[in-house]
Amino acid sequence: MSRKLAEKRDRREAQKRRQEGERRAVRRRNLITTGIAVVVLAGAVGLIIAERTRESAPVGVAASEASCEPIQTYKRQQGSHIEDGATHPPYNSTPPTSGPHYVDPAPAGFYPAPLRPEQLVHNLEHGQIVFWYRPDASEETITAIEAVIDREPLAQRNALLAAPYDEIPASDSFILTAWGASQSCDRVSQEVVDKFRARYQGLGPERIQGIPPFTPGT
């Protein structure tokens, strides 16, 4: 074989080895990229599943551990409208569950600062549920009340309010109220809250669109 032919053969062999090496490198990079993508995807799916599991888990403690009193019902006082700051006959429960109230109800949601009872009574008239919690309640209790509200879909969240209230007895952390009814508890239990809502939510004397009755598990 001539020298020129030998050199051409060597160049072809070298080029072949180089191309094969490049193909192997590309395959390795593709495998690494695919592996990383699989790991990232698996991690994202895991996080989504974990988050949905967390969101579907009941808030708070079991009903047997919540130290709740039986539901109390009261004679329903006339729900007349009064001007902000106006005097009115005393309420027959603490916190109030019916009676005279301001013209404008409060927007639904969790409140870190007190609202006027006369405003929240209007919310009760619409069939909404109000959590009145002690300003010095434990962080666990306040966080759990806020979680009960925040985790609800918008259609149900519109039925819930929570605000601090100074006149709750020391033996209780919060009191659930509806029009003409209340239930006091020391700790938050999703089971207790859901049963109270199923019994009273959306059933006030002045029903409005956007405050539906509640069925546990919906």
Residue frames as a rotation matrix with the C-alpha (Angstrom) as fourth column:
MET 1
0.584 0.811 0.000 0.00
0.811 -0.584 0.000 0.00
0.000 0.000 -1.000 0.00
SER 2
-0.091 -0.626 0.774 1.30
0.538 -0.685 -0.491 3.40
0.838 0.372 0.399 -0.94
ARG 3
-0.818 -0.306 -0.487 2.10
0.575 -0.401 -0.713 5.97
0.023 -0.863 0.505 1.70
LYS 4
-0.833 0.533 0.147 -0.73
-0.492 -0.836 0.244 8.26
0.253 0.131 0.959 0.53
LEU 5
-0.024 0.855 -0.517 -3.31
-0.199 0.503 0.841 5.47
0.980 0.123 0.158 0.75
ALA 6
-0.263 -0.160 -0.951 -2.10
0.798 0.518 -0.308 4.58
0.542 -0.840 -0.009 4.24
GLU 7
-0.982 -0.121 -0.144 -2.41
0.181 -0.820 -0.543 8.19
-0.052 -0.559 0.827 5.37
LYS 8
-0.512 0.859 0.020 -5.93
-0.631 -0.392 0.669 8.46
0.582 0.330 0.743 3.96
ARG 9
0.056 0.510 -0.858 -6.89
0.271 0.819 0.505 5.23
0.961 -0.261 -0.092 5.73
ASP 10
-0.594 -0.361 -0.719 -5.45
0.771 -0.003 -0.636 6.52
0.228 -0.933 0.280 9.01
ARG 11
-0.954 0.270 0.132 -7.35
-0.286 -0.950 -0.129 9.78
0.091 -0.161 0.983 8.64
ARG 12
-0.166 0.946 -0.279 -10.60
-0.458 0.177 0.871 7.90
0.873 0.272 0.404 7.99
GLU 13
-0.040 0.090 -0.995 -10.01
0.646 0.763 0.043 5.69
0.763 -0.641 -0.088 11.01
ALA 14
-0.869 -0.334 -0.366 -9.21
0.495 -0.547 -0.675 8.70
0.025 -0.768 0.640 13.18
GLN 15
-0.743 0.653 0.143 -12.31
-0.578 -0.735 0.355 10.51
0.337 0.181 0.924 11.93
LYS 16
-0.003 0.747 -0.665 -14.41
-0.069 0.663 0.745 7.39
0.998 0.048 0.049 12.55
ARG 17
-0.337 -0.194 -0.921 -13.09
0.835 0.391 -0.388 7.09
0.435 -0.900 0.030 16.12
ARG 18
-0.997 -0.055 -0.060 -13.71
0.075 -0.906 -0.416 10.79
-0.031 -0.419 0.907 16.71
GLN 19
-0.457 0.889 -0.028 -17.29
-0.622 -0.297 0.725 10.60
0.636 0.348 0.689 15.42
GLU 20
0.051 0.441 -0.896 -17.96
0.343 0.835 0.431 7.50
0.938 -0.329 -0.109 17.48
GLY 21
-0.669 -0.374 -0.643 -16.61
0.728 -0.150 -0.669 9.24
0.154 -0.915 0.373 20.55
GLU 22
-0.920 0.368 0.135 -18.85
-0.371 -0.929 0.005 12.24
0.128 -0.045 0.991 19.87
ARG 23
-0.118 0.921 -0.371 -21.88
-0.365 0.307 0.879 9.97
0.924 0.239 0.300 19.49
ARG 24
-0.129 0.014 -0.992 -21.08
0.741 0.666 -0.087 8.25
0.659 -0.746 -0.096 22.79
ALA 25
-0.931 -0.255 -0.261 -20.72
0.364 -0.699 -0.616 11.65
-0.025 -0.668 0.743 24.47
VAL 26
-0.636 0.764 0.110 -24.09
-0.607 -0.583 0.540 12.75
0.477 0.277 0.834 23.07
ARG 27
0.060 0.664 -0.746 -25.72
0.106 0.739 0.666 9.54
0.993 -0.119 -0.026 24.32
ARG 28
-0.473 -0.307 -0.826 -24.22
0.822 0.185 -0.539 10.07
0.318 -0.933 0.165 27.78
ARG 29
-0.994 0.109 0.031 -25.46
-0.113 -0.949 -0.296 13.65
-0.003 -0.298 0.955 27.89
ASN 30
-0.323 0.933 -0.155 -28.93
-0.545 -0.050 0.837 12.56
0.774 0.355 0.525 26.80
LEU 31
-0.001 0.277 -0.961 -29.01
0.526 0.817 0.235 9.85
0.850 -0.505 -0.146 29.47
ILE 32
-0.765 -0.347 -0.543 -27.90
0.643 -0.358 -0.677 12.31
0.041 -0.867 0.497 32.13
THR 33
-0.875 0.468 0.125 -30.45
-0.442 -0.877 0.187 14.91
0.197 0.108 0.974 30.99
THR 34
-0.077 0.877 -0.474 -33.23
-0.262 0.441 0.859 12.32
0.962 0.190 0.196 30.92
GLY 35
-0.227 -0.085 -0.970 -32.25
0.763 0.603 -0.231 11.06
0.605 -0.793 -0.072 34.35
ILE 36
-0.964 -0.143 -0.224 -32.28
0.250 -0.769 -0.588 14.55
-0.088 -0.623 0.777 35.80
ALA 37
-0.612 0.790 0.029 -35.66
-0.618 -0.500 0.607 15.25
0.494 0.353 0.794 34.20
VAL 38
0.005 0.605 -0.796 -37.09
0.185 0.782 0.595 12.04
0.983 -0.150 -0.108 35.66
VAL 39
-0.519 -0.277 -0.808 -35.79
0.822 0.099 -0.562 12.90
0.235 -0.956 0.176 39.12
VAL 40
-0.988 0.151 -0.021 -37.15
-0.143 -0.965 -0.219 16.45
-0.053 -0.213 0.976 38.92
LEU 41
-0.356 0.911 -0.208 -40.52
-0.530 -0.014 0.848 15.24
0.769 0.412 0.488 37.63
ALA 42
-0.066 0.294 -0.954 -40.74
0.551 0.807 0.211 12.59
0.832 -0.512 -0.215 40.34
GLY 43
-0.791 -0.292 -0.537 -39.90
0.611 -0.397 -0.685 15.19
-0.014 -0.870 0.493 42.95
ALA 44
-0.860 0.505 0.077 -42.54
-0.480 -0.850 0.216 17.59
0.174 0.149 0.973 41.63
VAL 45
-0.088 0.845 -0.528 -45.18
-0.215 0.502 0.838 14.85
0.973 0.187 0.137 41.57
GLY 46
-0.298 -0.106 -0.949 -44.20
0.782 0.542 -0.306 13.87
0.547 -0.833 -0.079 45.10
LEU 47
-0.976 -0.088 -0.201 -44.57
0.188 -0.810 -0.555 17.45
-0.114 -0.580 0.807 46.30
ILE 48
-0.560 0.828 -0.027 -47.98
-0.634 -0.408 0.657 17.79
0.533 0.385 0.753 44.64
ILE 49
0.024 0.558 -0.829 -49.18
0.211 0.808 0.550 14.54
0.977 -0.188 -0.099 46.21
ALA 50
-0.561 -0.314 -0.766 -47.82
0.793 0.063 -0.606 15.57
0.238 -0.947 0.213 49.61
GLU 51
-0.979 0.199 0.038 -49.47
-0.203 -0.959 -0.198 18.99
-0.003 -0.202 0.979 49.36
ARG 52
-0.258 0.942 -0.216 -52.82
-0.563 0.035 0.826 17.52
0.786 0.334 0.521 48.35
THR 53
-0.079 0.167 -0.983 -52.58
0.585 0.806 0.090 14.97
0.807 -0.567 -0.162 51.15
ARG 54
-0.849 -0.293 -0.440 -51.83
0.528 -0.472 -0.706 17.76
-0.001 -0.831 0.556 53.61
GLU 55
-0.827 0.555 0.088 -54.72
-0.525 -0.819 0.229 19.85
0.199 0.143 0.969 52.33
SER 56
-0.033 0.867 -0.496 -57.16
-0.356 0.454 0.817 16.94
0.934 0.204 0.294 52.58
ALA 57
-0.542 -0.208 -0.814 -56.09
0.610 0.569 -0.552 15.99
0.578 -0.796 -0.182 56.10
PRO 58
0.571 0.815 -0.093 -58.47
0.640 -0.372 0.673 17.22
0.514 -0.444 -0.734 58.82
VAL 59
-0.171 -0.570 0.804 -57.41
-0.169 -0.787 -0.594 20.40
0.971 -0.237 0.038 60.61
GLY 60
0.000 0.137 0.991 -56.83
-0.934 -0.353 0.049 20.25
0.356 -0.926 0.128 64.35
VAL 61
-0.865 -0.324 0.383 -57.58
-0.483 0.745 -0.460 17.37
-0.137 -0.583 -0.801 66.69
ALA 62
-0.688 0.661 -0.298 -60.20
0.450 0.712 0.539 14.66
0.569 0.237 -0.788 66.95
ALA 63
0.063 0.819 0.570 -63.59
-0.211 -0.548 0.810 15.75
0.975 -0.171 0.138 68.26
SER 64
0.711 0.233 -0.663 -62.98
0.489 0.514 0.705 13.81
0.505 -0.825 0.252 71.46
GLU 65
-0.125 -0.869 -0.479 -59.86
0.992 -0.114 -0.052 15.89
-0.009 -0.482 0.876 72.16
ALA 66
-0.405 -0.044 0.913 -61.32
0.462 -0.871 0.163 19.33
0.789 0.488 0.373 71.38
SER 67
-0.716 0.182 -0.674 -63.07
0.653 -0.166 -0.739 19.85
-0.246 -0.969 -0.001 74.76
CYS 68
-0.809 0.506 0.299 -66.19
-0.167 -0.685 0.709 21.26
0.563 0.524 0.639 73.11
GLU 69
-0.714 0.681 0.165 -69.43
-0.222 0.004 -0.975 21.96
-0.664 -0.732 0.149 74.94
PRO 70
-0.305 0.698 0.648 -72.76
0.862 0.492 -0.124 20.86
-0.405 0.521 -0.751 73.46
ILE 71
-0.706 0.133 0.695 -74.38
0.417 -0.716 0.560 23.28
0.572 0.686 0.450 71.04
GLN 72
-0.575 0.529 -0.624 -76.37
0.493 -0.385 -0.780 26.00
-0.653 -0.757 -0.039 72.80
THR 73
-0.431 0.506 0.747 -79.44
0.715 -0.313 0.625 27.53
0.550 0.804 -0.227 71.19
TYR 74
-0.818 0.098 -0.567 -81.01
0.325 -0.735 -0.595 30.87
-0.475 -0.671 0.569 72.06
LYS 75
0.340 0.940 -0.004 -84.25
0.672 -0.246 -0.699 32.68
-0.658 0.235 -0.715 71.47
ARG 76
-0.404 -0.519 0.753 -83.74
0.912 -0.295 0.285 34.52
0.074 0.802 0.593 68.21
GLN 77
-0.180 0.264 -0.948 -83.94
0.405 -0.858 -0.316 38.24
-0.896 -0.441 0.048 68.70
GLN 78
0.819 0.556 0.146 -85.37
0.383 -0.338 -0.860 40.54
-0.428 0.760 -0.489 66.07
GLY 79
-0.125 -0.943 0.309 -82.75
0.871 0.045 0.489 41.28
-0.475 0.330 0.816 63.42
SER 80
0.873 0.487 0.019 -83.45
0.446 -0.783 -0.434 44.95
-0.197 0.387 -0.901 62.80
HIS 81
0.071 -0.848 0.525 -80.91
0.825 -0.245 -0.508 47.23
0.560 0.470 0.683 61.12
ILE 82
0.785 0.074 -0.615 -79.31
0.467 -0.723 0.509 50.01
-0.407 -0.687 -0.602 63.16
GLU 83
0.824 -0.531 0.200 -76.88
-0.239 -0.644 -0.727 52.76
0.514 0.551 -0.657 62.30
ASP 84
0.077 -0.892 -0.445 -73.21
0.556 0.409 -0.724 52.24
0.828 -0.192 0.528 63.12
GLY 85
-0.842 -0.527 0.116 -72.63
0.164 -0.456 -0.875 53.12
0.514 -0.717 0.470 66.76
ALA 86
-0.116 0.885 0.450 -76.32
-0.635 -0.414 0.652 53.27
0.764 -0.211 0.610 67.66
THR 87
-0.731 -0.037 0.681 -77.52
-0.631 0.416 -0.655 51.87
-0.259 -0.909 -0.328 70.98
HIS 88
-0.156 0.681 -0.715 -79.74
-0.559 0.536 0.633 48.79
0.814 0.498 0.297 71.01
PRO 89
0.754 0.448 0.481 -81.30
-0.652 0.412 0.637 46.30
0.087 -0.793 0.603 73.44
PRO 90
-0.154 -0.883 0.443 -78.77
-0.865 0.337 0.371 43.89
-0.477 -0.326 -0.816 74.96
TYR 91
-0.162 0.000 -0.987 -77.99
-0.680 0.725 0.111 40.64
0.715 0.689 -0.117 73.21
ASN 92
0.681 0.519 0.517 -79.14
-0.732 0.457 0.505 37.45
0.026 -0.722 0.691 74.91
SER 93
0.869 -0.492 0.055 -75.87
0.482 0.866 0.133 35.56
-0.113 -0.089 0.990 74.38
THR 94
0.593 -0.772 -0.230 -72.13
-0.711 -0.635 0.301 36.20
-0.379 -0.015 -0.925 74.52
PRO 95
-0.937 -0.169 -0.307 -70.99
-0.034 -0.829 0.559 36.43
-0.348 0.534 0.770 71.81
PRO 96
-0.142 0.959 -0.246 -74.26
-0.641 -0.279 -0.715 37.48
-0.754 0.056 0.654 70.18
THR 97
-0.803 -0.074 0.591 -76.05
0.302 0.804 0.512 35.07
-0.513 0.590 -0.623 67.87
SER 98
-0.161 0.751 0.640 -79.00
0.911 -0.135 0.389 37.21
0.378 0.646 -0.663 66.76
GLY 99
0.214 0.363 -0.907 -80.52
0.760 -0.646 -0.079 40.63
-0.614 -0.672 -0.413 67.23
PRO 100
0.935 0.168 -0.311 -80.03
-0.008 -0.869 -0.494 44.20
-0.354 0.464 -0.812 66.00
HIS 101
0.109 -0.932 0.346 -77.10
0.746 0.306 0.591 44.70
-0.656 0.194 0.729 63.65
TYR 102
-0.327 -0.349 -0.878 -75.36
-0.238 -0.869 0.434 47.17
-0.915 0.351 0.201 61.39
VAL 103
0.617 0.636 -0.464 -76.53
-0.546 -0.078 -0.834 47.63
-0.566 0.768 0.299 57.82
ASP 104
0.451 -0.540 -0.711 -73.31
-0.745 0.210 -0.633 46.33
0.490 0.815 -0.308 56.26
PRO 105
0.974 -0.180 0.136 -71.95
0.077 0.832 0.549 42.86
-0.212 -0.524 0.825 57.09
ALA 106
0.197 -0.974 -0.110 -68.22
-0.618 -0.210 0.757 42.16
-0.761 -0.081 -0.644 57.18
PRO 107
0.312 -0.207 -0.927 -66.48
-0.840 0.395 -0.371 40.55
0.443 0.895 -0.051 54.19
ALA 108
0.996 0.057 -0.070 -65.77
-0.027 0.925 0.378 36.87
0.086 -0.375 0.923 54.76
GLY 109
0.300 -0.946 -0.125 -62.34
-0.005 0.129 -0.992 35.79
0.954 0.298 0.034 55.94
PHE 110
0.313 -0.338 -0.887 -59.96
0.921 0.336 0.197 35.65
0.232 -0.879 0.417 58.88
TYR 111
0.588 -0.063 0.806 -59.41
-0.066 -0.997 -0.029 38.83
0.806 -0.036 -0.591 60.91
PRO 112
-0.259 -0.755 -0.603 -56.47
0.703 0.281 -0.654 39.39
0.663 -0.593 0.457 63.30
ALA 113
-0.989 -0.022 0.145 -58.18
-0.068 -0.805 -0.589 42.47
0.130 -0.592 0.795 64.80
PRO 114
-0.573 0.818 -0.046 -61.63
0.504 0.307 -0.807 42.70
-0.646 -0.486 -0.588 66.43
LEU 115
-0.757 0.510 0.408 -64.77
0.182 -0.436 0.881 43.64
0.628 0.742 0.237 64.52
ARG 116
-0.634 0.612 0.472 -67.90
-0.773 -0.494 -0.399 45.16
-0.011 -0.617 0.787 65.97
PRO 117
-0.812 0.382 0.442 -70.30
0.196 0.891 -0.411 42.43
-0.550 -0.247 -0.798 67.15
GLU 118
0.121 0.927 -0.355 -73.16
-0.156 -0.335 -0.929 44.37
-0.980 0.168 0.104 65.55
GLN 119
-0.032 -0.198 -0.980 -71.48
-0.984 -0.168 0.066 43.90
-0.177 0.966 -0.190 62.18
LEU 120
-0.895 -0.404 -0.189 -70.87
-0.432 0.891 0.138 40.18
0.113 0.205 -0.972 62.58
VAL 121
-0.466 0.813 0.349 -74.45
0.026 0.407 -0.913 39.57
-0.884 -0.417 -0.211 63.70
HIS 122
0.317 0.545 -0.776 -75.48
-0.777 -0.320 -0.542 40.68
-0.544 0.775 0.322 60.20
ASN 123
-0.488 -0.555 -0.674 -73.22
-0.826 0.544 0.151 37.94
0.283 0.630 -0.723 58.80
LEU 124
-0.915 0.195 0.353 -74.98
-0.032 0.836 -0.547 35.40
-0.402 -0.512 -0.759 61.02
GLU 125
0.010 0.979 -0.203 -78.33
-0.368 -0.185 -0.911 36.58
-0.930 0.084 0.359 59.64
HIS 126
0.206 -0.007 -0.978 -77.06
-0.978 -0.029 -0.206 35.62
-0.027 1.000 -0.013 56.17
GLY 127
0.980 0.198 -0.025 -76.33
-0.198 0.980 0.010 32.08
0.027 -0.005 1.000 57.31
GLN 128
0.235 -0.964 -0.125 -72.60
-0.318 0.045 -0.947 32.58
0.919 0.263 -0.295 57.68
ILE 129
0.752 -0.118 -0.649 -70.57
0.586 0.573 0.574 30.94
0.304 -0.811 0.500 60.45
VAL 130
0.485 -0.576 0.658 -68.43
-0.457 -0.809 -0.371 33.13
0.746 -0.121 -0.655 62.72
PHE 131
0.237 -0.547 -0.803 -65.48
0.817 0.560 -0.140 31.96
0.526 -0.623 0.579 64.84
TRP 132
0.719 -0.122 0.684 -65.00
-0.409 -0.870 0.275 34.32
0.562 -0.477 -0.675 67.80
TYR 133
0.411 -0.640 -0.650 -61.59
0.635 0.712 -0.299 33.54
0.654 -0.290 0.699 69.29
ARG 134
0.807 -0.194 -0.558 -59.76
0.438 -0.438 0.785 34.76
-0.397 -0.878 -0.268 72.37
PRO 135
0.845 -0.535 -0.011 -57.11
-0.431 -0.668 -0.607 37.37
0.318 0.518 -0.794 71.51
ASP 136
-0.030 -0.889 0.457 -54.69
-0.992 0.083 0.097 35.42
-0.124 -0.450 -0.884 73.73
ALA 137
0.898 0.346 0.271 -55.58
-0.299 0.933 -0.200 32.01
-0.322 0.098 0.942 72.30
SER 138
0.137 -0.897 0.420 -52.65
0.110 0.435 0.894 29.74
-0.984 -0.076 0.158 71.54
GLU 139
-0.373 -0.379 -0.847 -50.85
-0.786 -0.355 0.506 30.01
-0.492 0.855 -0.166 68.23
GLU 140
-0.962 0.051 0.266 -52.00
0.143 0.931 0.335 26.46
-0.231 0.361 -0.904 67.52
THR 141
-0.159 0.987 -0.007 -55.65
0.667 0.102 -0.738 27.47
-0.728 -0.122 -0.675 67.87
ILE 142
0.266 0.255 -0.930 -55.41
-0.314 -0.889 -0.333 30.67
-0.911 0.380 -0.157 65.84
THR 143
-0.653 -0.582 -0.485 -53.43
-0.662 0.128 0.738 28.96
-0.367 0.803 -0.470 63.07
ALA 144
-0.846 0.374 0.380 -55.94
0.424 0.904 0.055 26.10
-0.323 0.208 -0.923 62.93
ILE 145
0.154 0.934 -0.323 -58.92
0.406 -0.358 -0.841 28.47
-0.901 -0.002 -0.435 62.68
GLU 146
0.067 -0.212 -0.975 -57.22
-0.696 -0.710 0.107 30.34
-0.715 0.671 -0.195 59.86
ALA 147
-0.892 -0.450 -0.033 -56.42
-0.353 0.651 0.672 27.03
-0.281 0.611 -0.740 58.13
VAL 148
-0.404 0.830 0.385 -60.06
0.583 0.558 -0.590 25.91
-0.705 -0.014 -0.709 58.30
ILE 149
0.506 0.616 -0.604 -61.04
-0.008 -0.697 -0.717 29.05
-0.863 0.367 -0.347 56.40
ASP 150
-0.030 -0.618 -0.785 -58.13
-0.794 -0.463 0.394 29.27
-0.607 0.635 -0.477 53.96
ARG 151
-0.849 -0.395 0.351 -58.33
-0.158 0.824 0.544 25.67
-0.504 0.406 -0.762 52.74
GLU 152
-0.003 0.947 0.322 -61.97
0.369 0.300 -0.880 25.95
-0.929 0.116 -0.350 51.67
PRO 153
-0.513 -0.034 0.858 -62.87
0.851 -0.151 0.503 26.50
0.112 0.988 0.106 48.00
LEU 154
-0.978 0.013 0.206 -64.07
-0.016 -1.000 -0.013 30.03
0.206 -0.016 0.978 47.36
ALA 155
-0.234 0.972 -0.004 -67.75
-0.172 -0.037 0.984 29.07
0.957 0.231 0.175 47.24
GLN 156
0.445 0.364 -0.818 -67.55
0.664 0.479 0.574 27.71
0.601 -0.799 -0.028 50.80
ARG 157
-0.537 -0.756 -0.375 -64.97
0.824 -0.375 -0.424 30.20
0.180 -0.537 0.824 52.11
ASN 158
-0.621 0.355 0.699 -67.51
-0.078 -0.915 0.396 33.00
0.780 0.192 0.596 51.65
ALA 159
0.452 0.871 -0.192 -69.54
0.068 0.182 0.981 31.47
0.890 -0.456 0.023 54.47
LEU 160
0.452 -0.369 -0.812 -66.79
0.862 0.416 0.290 31.71
0.231 -0.831 0.506 57.10
LEU 161
0.396 -0.396 0.829 -65.44
-0.252 -0.915 -0.316 34.52
0.883 -0.083 -0.462 59.26
ALA 162
0.384 -0.307 -0.871 -63.16
0.875 0.424 0.236 34.65
0.297 -0.852 0.431 62.29
ALA 163
0.129 -0.334 0.934 -62.28
-0.109 -0.941 -0.321 37.56
0.986 -0.060 -0.158 64.57
PRO 164
-0.748 -0.435 -0.500 -60.91
0.447 0.225 -0.865 38.02
0.490 -0.872 0.026 68.09
TYR 165
0.268 0.881 0.391 -63.40
-0.053 -0.391 0.919 38.73
0.962 -0.267 -0.058 70.88
ASP 166
-0.537 -0.647 0.541 -62.53
-0.486 -0.288 -0.825 39.86
0.690 -0.706 -0.160 74.40
GLU 167
-0.132 0.607 0.783 -65.50
-0.991 -0.085 -0.101 38.38
0.005 -0.790 0.613 76.25
ILE 168
0.333 0.183 -0.925 -64.89
-0.325 0.943 0.070 34.67
0.885 0.277 0.373 75.70
PRO 169
0.917 0.044 0.397 -64.65
-0.397 0.210 0.893 32.75
-0.044 -0.977 0.210 79.00
ALA 170
0.043 -0.994 0.101 -61.18
-0.983 -0.024 0.181 31.68
-0.178 -0.107 -0.978 80.10
SER 171
-0.030 -0.004 1.000 -62.23
-0.258 0.966 -0.004 28.03
-0.966 -0.258 -0.030 79.85
ASP 172
0.671 0.343 0.657 -62.66
0.523 0.410 -0.748 28.31
-0.526 0.845 0.096 76.07
SER 173
-0.507 -0.861 -0.043 -60.37
0.489 -0.328 0.808 29.28
-0.710 0.389 0.588 73.20
PHE 174
-0.942 0.257 -0.216 -63.08
-0.329 -0.580 0.745 30.10
0.066 0.773 0.631 70.68
ILE 175
-0.318 0.912 0.260 -66.82
0.064 0.294 -0.954 29.95
-0.946 -0.287 -0.152 70.10
LEU 176
-0.927 0.153 0.342 -68.52
0.362 0.134 0.922 28.95
0.095 0.979 -0.180 66.86
THR 177
-0.454 0.825 -0.337 -71.72
-0.038 -0.395 -0.918 30.86
-0.890 -0.404 0.210 66.14
ALA 178
-0.786 0.430 0.444 -74.62
0.512 0.051 0.857 30.74
0.346 0.901 -0.261 63.74
TRP 179
-0.503 0.673 0.542 -77.95
-0.541 -0.734 0.409 32.56
0.673 -0.087 0.734 63.86
GLY 180
0.462 0.785 0.413 -79.44
-0.779 0.137 0.611 31.50
0.423 -0.604 0.675 67.21
ALA 181
0.977 -0.128 -0.169 -76.76
0.181 0.921 0.345 28.95
0.112 -0.367 0.923 68.13
SER 182
0.361 -0.920 0.155 -73.22
-0.853 -0.393 -0.344 28.64
0.377 -0.008 -0.926 69.46
GLN 183
0.925 -0.197 -0.324 -70.67
0.289 0.919 0.268 26.02
0.245 -0.342 0.907 70.46
SER 184
0.621 -0.732 0.281 -67.59
-0.784 -0.589 0.196 26.70
0.022 -0.342 -0.939 72.58
CYS 185
0.868 -0.421 -0.264 -64.35
0.346 0.893 -0.288 24.71
0.357 0.159 0.921 72.28
ASP 186
0.666 -0.728 -0.162 -60.89
-0.112 -0.312 0.943 24.68
-0.737 -0.610 -0.289 73.74
ARG 187
-0.536 -0.842 0.058 -59.18
-0.112 0.139 0.984 23.24
-0.837 0.521 -0.169 70.64
VAL 188
-0.048 0.479 -0.877 -60.02
-0.953 -0.285 -0.104 23.21
-0.300 0.830 0.470 66.94
SER 189
-0.516 -0.020 0.857 -61.48
0.115 0.989 0.092 20.02
-0.849 0.146 -0.508 65.48
GLN 190
-0.880 0.176 -0.442 -62.39
-0.474 -0.247 0.845 19.85
0.040 0.953 0.300 61.79
GLU 191
-0.718 0.630 -0.298 -65.00
0.533 0.772 0.346 17.24
0.448 0.090 -0.890 62.67
VAL 192
-0.304 0.602 -0.738 -66.74
0.763 -0.310 -0.568 19.54
-0.571 -0.735 -0.365 65.16
VAL 193
-0.602 0.020 -0.798 -66.58
-0.287 -0.938 0.193 22.52
-0.745 0.345 0.570 62.82
ASP 194
-0.933 0.221 -0.284 -67.98
-0.227 0.251 0.941 20.50
0.279 0.942 -0.184 59.90
LYS 195
-0.531 0.779 -0.333 -70.90
0.824 0.567 0.012 19.19
0.198 -0.268 -0.943 61.96
PHE 196
-0.273 0.403 -0.873 -71.75
0.450 -0.749 -0.487 22.69
-0.850 -0.526 0.023 63.16
ARG 197
-0.741 -0.059 -0.669 -71.58
-0.482 -0.648 0.590 24.04
-0.468 0.760 0.452 59.62
ALA 198
-0.902 0.411 -0.134 -73.71
0.183 0.644 0.743 21.19
0.392 0.645 -0.656 58.26
ARG 199
-0.351 0.793 -0.497 -76.38
0.923 0.206 -0.324 22.03
-0.155 -0.573 -0.805 60.81
TYR 200
0.257 0.467 -0.846 -76.46
0.543 -0.794 -0.274 25.82
-0.799 -0.389 -0.458 60.38
GLN 201
-0.672 -0.631 -0.387 -74.52
0.113 -0.604 0.789 27.17
-0.732 0.486 0.478 57.40
GLY 202
-0.969 0.241 0.054 -76.62
-0.001 -0.225 0.974 28.89
0.247 0.944 0.219 54.74
LEU 203
-0.303 0.903 -0.303 -79.76
0.767 0.420 0.485 28.65
0.566 -0.086 -0.820 56.85
GLY 204
-0.878 -0.027 -0.479 -80.00
0.342 -0.735 -0.585 32.14
-0.336 -0.677 0.655 58.34
PRO 205
0.018 0.992 -0.128 -83.28
0.578 -0.115 -0.808 34.07
-0.816 -0.060 -0.575 58.17
GLU 206
0.680 0.134 -0.721 -81.97
-0.420 -0.735 -0.533 36.34
-0.601 0.665 -0.444 55.39
ARG 207
0.237 -0.593 0.770 -80.44
0.522 0.746 0.413 33.96
-0.819 0.304 0.486 52.89
ILE 208
0.511 -0.170 -0.843 -78.32
-0.625 -0.747 -0.229 35.39
-0.590 0.643 -0.488 50.12
GLN 209
0.965 -0.216 -0.150 -76.66
0.004 0.582 -0.813 34.02
0.263 0.784 0.563 47.02
GLY 210
0.191 -0.981 0.027 -73.13
-0.363 -0.096 -0.927 32.79
0.912 0.168 -0.375 47.63
ILE 211
-0.499 -0.282 0.819 -73.71
-0.867 0.178 -0.466 31.36
-0.014 -0.943 -0.333 51.11
PRO 212
-0.008 0.526 -0.850 -74.59
-0.535 0.716 0.448 27.72
0.845 0.458 0.276 50.38
PRO 213
0.836 0.236 0.495 -75.47
-0.539 0.518 0.664 25.03
-0.100 -0.822 0.560 52.90
PHE 214
-0.163 -0.984 -0.066 -72.55
-0.978 0.170 -0.122 22.81
0.132 0.045 -0.990 53.81
THR 215
0.944 0.303 -0.132 -72.09
-0.289 0.951 0.113 19.07
0.160 -0.068 0.985 53.39
PRO 216
0.361 -0.869 0.339 -68.96
-0.550 0.095 0.830 17.55
-0.753 -0.486 -0.444 55.02
GLY 217
-0.077 -0.526 0.847 -66.49
0.430 0.749 0.504 16.23
-0.899 0.403 0.168 52.48
THR 218
0.682 0.350 0.642 -67.47
0.727 -0.225 -0.649 18.68
-0.083 0.909 -0.408 49.72
